[in-house]
Amino acid sequence: MFKNLLLDGGGYQGTLIYSLSEEQIYEQYKKSKLLEEGYLYIINGNGKLISHSNEAMLLCPEEVENQIYTQRVMEGTGNYFIENREVVMSQRLNDGNWIAVAVIPLDNMIGEVVGIYKRFIFVIAVILIISVSVSVLLSREAIKPLETMIASMERVENGDFSVRVDEKGPSDIARLIHHYNNMLENTERYIREEYQIKRMKKAAELDALVAQINPHFLYNTLESIVWQARAAGAYKISDMAYSLGKMFNIMVNKGHSMLAVEKELEHVKLYVHLQNNRYNDRFDLRIDLDDEELLQYRTLKLILQPIVENIILHGFTKEQEDCTIHIGVYLNRGMLVYDVEDNGIGIPKAELESIRAGLKEQNVMEYDEQNAKLRRNSGRGIGLQNVHQRIGLYYGNQYGLEIYSEEGEGTEVIIRIPTDES
């Protein structure tokens, strides 16, 4: 190996000659992994063979010098090219005086890439298998609560609303199950309440059928009393008996719960008329209608008489003489309204709050499952409560009574029910 020697003084001073044994170069060849399948050789700037990883090739350097790889390297085709399915790489050494040429089979390099690719595919496959397995396990855990809920739905479909599902699983599914359980609970309560209302209505109808027997008998008997009283000249007794009989006739109403507003007002007029016969005409009943057509509207029967009875029994002192009861009938926001007022003593505040609380409790009438009939509580204000609960039973709890009162200024009871057009 030669190297020109230049000193600071300028000009050519000499040439350094390095000497390397072939054994030393060959030892370096062995360290290169590139030569496991290929080979490496060194040529000088003139294309003459300097060294070869295959020692046998040193005996026939012309073969190496004349092969196409050497020629293309000397022509400067490039540091990297592929020829005859072999990869050829070259690199200049020793300031460009030597050229190292490495020849590696393409299949060997591709084999390495394929190996890496196979290992990569294997790793990806393992990751996919693990991912799918974990996904399946998680899906099963998520689906289990849904399968339980589906089984619950099948029982609900057969009429069993008592089932409930454990609120397990992911948050969204647990929340869904929570709302499903709430829906079942609300539905079950609604069905129970509807069943109770139907039983109460049925019991009320049975009570009405049983009650018809006595009013019919009483009405017929009173008719006989009327004719006999008139024959004897007892016209006041005849009038009272006639009014009472007519009251019972309206109350029976052929077993129907509904009647015309006109009949309801007539019933309360007859009741006050009878009370005036008893109390020497103390009570002045006044009825105002916004429109005569209101008389033909349908209404639940016997909702005014209990309120007027409550006024007569508790609304006036024994000394009061100008006892006025005013009933207004009008339409408001699609509802039929009865406005009943008196000019009596009013209701003490504590008692008024108690009566209002009683209206909210909805416990005036209770259904006796054992005897299949209604139990009715008793006490002051029970007439108001009975009317309020009957209205709620037939029309819904959004309808009913409101009561207002001031001590010494009288009492006002407002009744709201839906009209026929509602």
Secondary structure, DSSP 8 states (H G I E B T S, - for coil): -EEEEE-TT-SEEEEEE----HHHHHHHHHH-GGGGTSEEEEEETTS-EEEESSGGGGG-HHHHHHSHHHHHHHTT--SEEEETTEEEEEEEEGGGTEEEEEEEEHHHHHHHHHHHHHHHHHHHHHHHHHHHHHHHHHHHHHHHHHHHHHHHHHHHHTT---------SSHHHHHHHHHHHHHHHHHHHHHHHHHHHHHHHHHHHHHHHHHHHHHHHHHHHHHHHHHHHHHTT-HHHHHHHHHHHHHHHHHHGGG-SEEEHHHHHHHHHHHHHHHHHHTTS-EEEEEEES-GGGGGSEEESSSSHHHHHHHHHHTS-TT---EEEEEEEEEETTEEEEEEEE-S----HHHHHHHHHHHHH--SEEEETTTTEEEE--STTHHHHHHHHHHHHHH-TTSEEEEEEETTTEEEEEEEEE-TT-
